[in-house]
């Protein structure tokens, strides 16, 4: 049977691989050789599960959103990743990766961050495990997510503002990779999404798959069956989406809907809609869709959401789109804002702007009354309050 998960060479169809500078070859090869051995060991599983339960607060609830369900004419559940410690799904991945780093003898951790949630989650686990932490963050994002920056500093991390390019997530990732090239022996790079060279997309997806594992059990309790008709998640690099769909990706009964950042509109040049506009290219060590000009230069992405303005997309999601396994909808800034306010007013939940893009798909879908829909609220909106206040939707 055909599978949409990674193959033994690190590819999803024609997407993926490891295109890296020579100096990093040993680091990445070491990770490729060890990550599955570590993750499949009983010792790792027990420590990881214990920390997810006692430290992160899992399982996260599957909440039946009654008023939204009535409005959109379906049985709508929200997977509440916003209720995790640190306020997003990112902690699922950082806890797993720091356990891997420790077992590989690394003492210094670096990370990139856009919205700051991955940076906070990395700084959190470094404090927990007593490791040095350096987080690269574009200066644009440092300014619009300054509360998360202060959290990282409070947790003991060094936050490095990046001033190249658009000063956002792509540029932060570039700088983190440069750092890794300079310190390959003692440094472990915790990538925050299903991007980068193999094995990162697979490793992050596996660590986030706790989301779909819980959805299976929780749906059985709520609905008497362990699969939904629809899974909906936002996608930038794609880690919360990968976690949401992981156990269902080869189950054709389940329709997958992904929301990418339309920005000011797909044709405006102010967008991060990679699936709509991207062409095959290489970004941060993986072959995938990339927004680029006719000369192959990566174009600067834009989104109101700091976590979605990435000019590429994880190879898993690129393949799902190419194979028509997933429907990918661009959601513009104004649509995401309206959806965020709707959830807030109708269910009393303030979502992260990233998650608001997933909510923005509901108005574009046609459901049947008995359709079971699970939508992942990937993070909470505390970090985005200033943006919401500046763009009040009455």
C-alpha positions as CSV (number, residue, x, y, z in Angstrom):
1,X,0.0,0.0,0.0
2,X,1.2,3.5,-0.9
3,X,2.2,5.6,2.1
4,X,2.5,9.3,2.5
5,X,5.0,9.0,5.3
6,X,8.7,9.3,4.8
7,X,10.6,6.6,2.9
8,X,14.0,5.1,3.9
9,X,15.9,7.7,2.0
10,X,14.3,10.7,3.7
11,X,11.9,11.5,0.9
12,X,8.1,12.1,0.6
13,X,7.5,11.3,-3.1
14,X,9.9,13.7,-4.8
15,X,10.2,16.1,-1.8
16,X,12.7,16.0,1.1
17,X,16.2,14.8,1.3
18,X,19.2,16.4,3.0
19,X,21.0,19.1,1.0
20,X,23.5,20.5,3.5
21,X,27.0,22.1,3.6
22,X,29.9,19.6,3.9
23,X,30.7,20.8,7.5
24,X,27.2,19.7,8.7
25,X,27.3,16.3,7.0
26,X,28.7,14.5,10.1
27,X,26.1,16.1,12.4
28,X,23.1,15.3,10.2
29,X,24.4,11.8,9.4
30,X,24.8,11.2,13.2
31,X,21.2,12.3,13.8
32,X,19.9,10.1,10.9
33,X,21.7,7.1,12.4
34,X,20.5,7.6,15.9
35,X,17.1,9.3,16.1
36,X,14.9,6.2,15.5
37,X,17.1,4.1,17.8
38,X,16.7,6.6,20.6
39,X,13.0,7.3,20.0
40,X,12.1,3.6,19.9
41,X,14.0,2.8,23.1
42,X,11.9,2.0,26.2
43,X,13.9,4.4,28.3
44,X,13.1,7.3,25.9
45,X,9.5,6.5,25.6
46,X,8.9,6.3,29.3
47,X,10.7,9.6,30.0
48,X,9.0,11.4,27.1
49,X,5.5,10.1,28.0
50,X,6.1,11.1,31.7
51,X,7.1,14.6,30.8
52,X,4.2,15.0,28.4
53,X,1.8,14.0,31.1
54,X,3.3,15.6,34.2
55,X,5.1,18.7,32.7
56,X,3.2,19.6,29.5
57,X,-0.3,18.5,30.9
58,X,-1.3,16.1,28.2
59,X,-3.6,14.8,26.9
60,X,-4.9,18.1,25.6
61,X,-8.7,18.2,25.5
62,X,-10.8,17.5,22.5
63,X,-13.6,20.1,22.9
64,X,-17.0,20.0,21.2
65,X,-17.5,23.6,20.0
66,X,-21.3,23.6,20.1
67,X,-22.0,27.1,18.9
68,X,-19.5,27.0,16.0
69,X,-20.8,23.5,15.1
70,X,-24.3,24.8,14.8
71,X,-23.2,27.7,12.7
72,X,-21.2,25.6,10.2
73,X,-23.5,22.6,10.2
74,X,-21.3,19.8,11.4
75,X,-20.0,18.1,14.5
76,X,-17.0,20.3,15.2
77,X,-14.3,19.4,17.7
78,X,-11.3,21.6,18.7
79,X,-8.1,19.9,19.6
80,X,-6.8,22.2,22.4
81,X,-3.0,22.4,21.9
82,X,-3.4,26.0,23.3
83,X,-3.8,24.4,26.8
84,X,-0.3,22.9,26.8
85,X,2.4,24.3,29.1
86,X,3.9,27.3,27.2
87,X,0.7,27.7,25.2
88,X,1.2,25.8,22.0
89,X,2.0,22.5,20.4
90,X,5.7,23.4,20.1
91,X,6.6,21.9,23.5
92,X,5.7,18.3,22.3
93,X,8.7,18.5,19.9
94,X,11.2,20.4,22.0
95,X,10.9,17.9,24.9
96,X,11.5,15.0,22.6
97,X,14.4,16.6,20.8
98,X,16.2,17.7,24.0
99,X,16.0,14.1,25.2
100,X,17.6,13.0,21.9
101,X,20.3,15.8,22.2
102,X,21.1,14.7,25.7
103,X,21.5,11.1,24.7
104,X,23.8,12.2,21.9
105,X,26.0,14.0,24.4
106,X,25.3,17.5,23.2
107,X,25.4,20.4,25.7
108,X,24.5,23.5,23.7
109,X,21.1,24.0,22.1
110,X,20.3,26.4,19.3
111,X,16.9,27.1,17.7
112,X,15.1,29.5,15.3
113,X,11.7,31.0,16.0
114,X,9.1,33.2,14.3
115,X,6.1,33.7,16.5
116,X,8.3,33.0,19.5
117,X,6.4,29.9,20.7
118,X,9.1,27.5,19.5
119,X,11.7,29.7,21.1
120,X,9.9,29.8,24.4
121,X,9.4,26.0,24.2
122,X,13.1,25.5,23.5
123,X,14.2,27.9,26.3
124,X,11.8,26.0,28.6
125,X,13.2,22.6,28.1
126,X,16.8,24.0,28.2
127,X,16.0,25.4,31.7
128,X,14.5,22.0,32.6
129,X,17.6,20.1,31.4
130,X,20.2,22.7,32.4
131,X,21.5,23.3,28.9
132,X,22.8,26.5,27.2
133,X,20.2,27.9,24.8
134,X,20.6,30.4,21.9
135,X,17.5,31.4,20.0
136,X,17.7,33.2,16.6
137,X,14.7,35.5,15.8
138,X,14.2,38.0,13.1
139,X,14.2,41.6,14.3
140,X,10.7,42.1,12.8
141,X,9.4,39.2,15.0
142,X,11.4,40.4,18.0
143,X,9.4,43.6,17.9
144,X,5.9,42.1,17.2
145,X,6.4,39.2,19.7
146,X,8.3,41.0,22.4
147,X,6.5,39.3,25.3
148,X,7.8,35.9,24.1
149,X,11.3,37.4,23.8
150,X,11.1,38.5,27.4
151,X,9.9,35.0,28.4
152,X,12.9,33.4,26.6
153,X,15.3,35.7,28.4
154,X,13.6,35.0,31.7
155,X,14.1,31.3,31.1
156,X,17.8,31.9,30.6
157,X,18.1,31.9,26.8
158,X,20.2,34.2,24.7
159,X,18.0,35.8,22.0
160,X,19.8,36.9,18.9
161,X,17.9,39.4,16.8
162,X,18.6,38.8,13.0
163,X,18.8,41.8,10.8
164,X,19.3,40.2,7.3
165,X,16.5,39.9,4.7
166,X,13.0,40.4,5.8
167,X,14.2,39.9,9.4
168,X,11.6,37.1,10.0
169,X,11.6,33.3,10.3
170,X,13.5,32.4,7.1
171,X,16.4,34.7,8.1
172,X,16.4,33.4,11.7
173,X,16.7,29.9,10.3
174,X,19.6,31.0,8.0
175,X,21.5,32.3,11.1
176,X,20.8,29.2,13.2
177,X,22.3,27.1,10.4
178,X,25.4,29.3,10.2
179,X,25.8,28.9,14.0
180,X,25.6,25.2,13.6
181,X,28.2,25.2,10.9
182,X,30.6,27.0,13.4
183,X,29.9,24.7,16.3
184,X,29.1,21.2,14.9
185,X,30.8,19.2,17.7
186,X,28.9,20.3,20.9
187,X,25.7,22.0,19.4
188,X,22.4,20.4,18.7
189,X,19.9,22.3,16.5
190,X,16.3,21.9,17.6
191,X,14.3,22.7,14.5
192,X,10.8,23.8,15.3
193,X,8.9,22.5,12.3
194,X,8.7,19.7,9.8
195,X,11.3,21.5,7.7
196,X,15.1,21.2,7.2
197,X,17.2,18.2,6.1
198,X,16.2,14.6,6.7
199,X,15.6,13.4,9.5
200,X,14.1,16.6,10.9
201,X,10.8,16.5,9.0
202,X,10.2,12.9,10.1
203,X,11.5,13.4,13.6
204,X,9.3,16.4,14.3
205,X,6.2,14.8,12.8
206,X,6.8,11.7,15.0
207,X,7.1,13.8,18.1
208,X,4.0,15.8,17.2
209,X,2.1,12.6,16.4
210,X,1.0,12.5,20.0
211,X,-1.8,14.9,18.8
212,X,-3.4,12.4,16.3
213,X,-2.8,9.5,18.7
214,X,-4.9,11.3,21.3
215,X,-7.5,12.3,18.7
216,X,-8.1,8.6,17.9
217,X,-8.7,7.8,21.6
218,X,-10.8,10.9,22.3
219,X,-13.0,10.5,19.2
220,X,-13.7,6.9,20.2
221,X,-15.1,8.3,23.6
222,X,-17.0,11.2,22.0
223,X,-18.3,9.6,18.8
224,X,-17.9,5.9,19.1
225,X,-15.4,5.8,16.2
226,X,-11.7,6.6,16.1
227,X,-11.5,8.7,12.9
228,X,-13.0,12.0,11.7
229,X,-14.4,12.9,8.3
230,X,-12.2,16.1,8.2
231,X,-8.9,17.2,9.9
232,X,-8.1,20.9,9.7
233,X,-4.9,22.6,10.7
234,X,-2.8,25.7,9.8
235,X,0.5,25.2,8.0
236,X,3.6,27.3,7.7
237,X,6.4,24.8,8.1
238,X,3.8,22.3,9.2
239,X,4.5,20.7,12.6
240,X,1.0,21.0,14.2
241,X,-0.5,19.9,10.9
242,X,1.8,16.9,10.7
243,X,1.0,16.0,14.3
244,X,-2.8,16.3,13.6
245,X,-2.8,14.1,10.5
246,X,0.1,11.6,11.3
247,X,-2.0,8.6,12.2
248,X,-4.6,9.3,9.5
249,X,-2.4,10.3,6.6
250,X,-2.8,7.0,4.8
251,X,-6.5,6.6,5.8
252,X,-8.5,7.7,2.7
253,X,-11.7,8.0,4.8
254,X,-10.3,11.2,6.3
255,X,-10.2,14.4,4.3
256,X,-7.2,16.7,5.1
257,X,-7.6,20.5,4.9
258,X,-4.6,22.8,5.5
259,X,-4.7,26.6,5.8
260,X,-1.7,28.5,4.6
261,X,-1.2,32.3,5.0
262,X,-2.7,34.2,2.2
263,X,-1.5,37.5,3.7
264,X,-3.0,40.5,1.8
265,X,-4.0,38.1,-1.0
266,X,-2.2,35.5,-3.1
267,X,-1.6,37.8,-6.1
268,X,-0.6,40.9,-4.1
269,X,3.1,39.9,-3.5
270,X,2.3,40.2,0.2
271,X,1.7,36.6,1.0
272,X,3.1,33.3,2.3
273,X,0.9,31.0,0.3
274,X,3.7,28.5,-0.7
275,X,1.4,25.8,-2.1
276,X,-0.4,28.3,-4.3
277,X,2.7,30.1,-5.6
278,X,5.7,27.9,-4.9
279,X,7.9,26.0,-7.3
280,X,10.3,23.2,-6.6
281,X,13.4,24.4,-5.0
282,X,15.8,23.8,-2.0
283,X,15.4,25.7,1.2
284,X,17.1,25.0,4.5
285,X,18.4,21.6,3.4
286,X,15.2,20.1,1.9
287,X,13.7,19.9,-1.6
288,X,10.2,21.3,-1.5
289,X,8.0,24.0,-2.8
290,X,9.5,27.5,-2.4
291,X,8.2,31.0,-3.3
292,X,10.8,32.2,-5.7
293,X,11.3,34.6,-8.6
294,X,12.2,33.6,-12.2
295,X,15.9,33.6,-11.3
296,X,15.3,31.1,-8.4
297,X,15.8,33.8,-5.7
298,X,13.7,33.2,-2.6
299,X,11.0,35.9,-2.3
300,X,10.2,37.5,1.0
301,X,7.0,36.1,2.5
302,X,4.4,38.1,4.4
303,X,1.7,37.2,6.9
304,X,0.1,39.0,9.8
305,X,1.0,35.8,11.6
306,X,4.7,35.6,12.7
307,X,4.6,31.8,12.7
308,X,3.3,31.4,9.1
309,X,5.5,33.8,7.1
310,X,7.8,31.1,5.7
311,X,8.6,31.0,2.0
312,X,8.7,27.2,1.9
313,X,6.7,24.3,3.4
314,X,7.6,21.0,4.9
315,X,8.2,18.2,2.4
316,X,5.4,16.0,3.9
317,X,2.9,18.7,3.1
318,X,4.3,19.6,-0.3
319,X,3.8,15.9,-1.3
320,X,0.3,15.8,0.2
321,X,-0.6,18.8,-2.0
322,X,1.1,17.5,-5.1
323,X,-0.7,14.1,-4.7
324,X,-4.0,15.8,-4.0
325,X,-4.2,14.1,-0.6
326,X,-4.7,17.4,1.1
327,X,-6.7,20.4,0.2
328,X,-4.7,23.6,0.9
329,X,-6.7,26.9,1.2
330,X,-5.0,30.3,1.4
331,X,-6.6,32.3,4.3
332,X,-6.0,36.1,4.1
333,X,-5.1,38.3,7.1
334,X,-8.6,39.7,7.3
335,X,-10.2,36.3,7.1
336,X,-8.0,35.0,9.9
337,X,-8.8,38.0,12.1
338,X,-12.5,37.6,11.6
339,X,-12.3,33.8,12.4
340,X,-10.3,34.6,15.6
341,X,-12.9,37.1,16.8
342,X,-15.6,34.6,16.0
343,X,-14.1,31.8,18.1
344,X,-13.4,34.3,20.9
345,X,-17.0,35.6,21.0
346,X,-18.8,32.3,20.4
347,X,-16.7,29.9,22.4
348,X,-14.6,32.1,24.8
349,X,-11.3,30.9,23.4
350,X,-8.7,33.4,22.1
351,X,-6.6,31.5,19.5
352,X,-3.1,32.3,18.2
353,X,-3.1,34.0,14.8
354,X,-1.7,30.9,13.3
355,X,-4.6,28.8,14.5
356,X,-7.0,31.5,13.3
357,X,-6.0,30.7,9.8
358,X,-7.3,27.1,10.3
359,X,-10.5,28.5,11.7
360,X,-10.8,30.7,8.6
361,X,-11.3,27.6,6.4
362,X,-14.7,26.8,8.0
363,X,-16.5,29.5,6.1
364,X,-15.1,28.1,2.8
365,X,-16.2,24.5,3.4
366,X,-19.6,22.8,2.9
367,X,-20.2,20.2,5.6
368,X,-23.0,17.7,6.1
369,X,-24.7,17.7,9.5
370,X,-23.2,14.3,10.5
371,X,-19.6,15.2,9.4
372,X,-17.2,14.9,12.3
373,X,-14.6,17.7,12.0
374,X,-11.5,18.0,14.1
375,X,-9.7,21.4,14.0
376,X,-6.4,21.9,15.8
377,X,-6.1,25.1,17.8
378,X,-2.3,25.0,17.7
379,X,-1.7,27.9,20.2
380,X,-3.3,30.5,22.4
381,X,-3.6,34.2,21.5
382,X,-1.7,35.8,24.4
383,X,1.3,36.5,22.2
384,X,-0.9,38.2,19.5
385,X,-3.1,40.5,21.7
386,X,-1.3,43.6,20.5
387,X,-2.0,42.6,16.8
388,X,-5.6,41.8,17.6
389,X,-6.0,45.2,19.4
390,X,-4.5,47.0,16.4
391,X,-6.9,45.2,14.0
392,X,-10.1,45.1,16.1
393,X,-13.0,43.3,14.2
394,X,-16.3,44.5,15.7
